[in-house]
C-alpha cells in the first residue's frame, strides 16, 4: 500500500499549439469541472488561449507582444453550464487542462 490517495480523481488533458476547440475528456458534458489550466507560452505574439463552454467562448489570454513567456497556472474551478469544455490555442502556446471530464 503506497499511502497515496486520490480524493478528487482529477484528470488531465494536453492541448497542442494551434488546436481548435479540442474537447477535454472523451466527449465532455454539462457539469464537467475545469479546475486549472497550465499554460506554456513560447511565442508571445501568438500565445492566445480560449476556453469554450458548449458554445460560449471565454478568452483566457490574448496573443500579444506583452504576454510573458514561460509556464503559468490559472485556477478556474468552474463547472460547464452548457456543454463540453473545449480549448483553442494559438501557435505560441500549449495547455494542460486539469479537472473532471466526461
KAMO-V50973 format. One record per run of one state. SS is the DSSP state (h for helix, s for strand, l for the rest). FROM is the first residue (numbers start at 1). TO is the last residue. If there is no record, write none. Layout:
SS/FROM/TO, SS/FROM/TO
This chain:
l/1/10, s/11/15, l/16/21, s/22/23, l/24/32, s/33/41, l/42/43, h/44/46, l/47/48, s/49/53, l/54/55, s/56/61, l/62/69, s/70/79, l/80/84, s/85/89, l/90/92, s/93/100, l/101/102
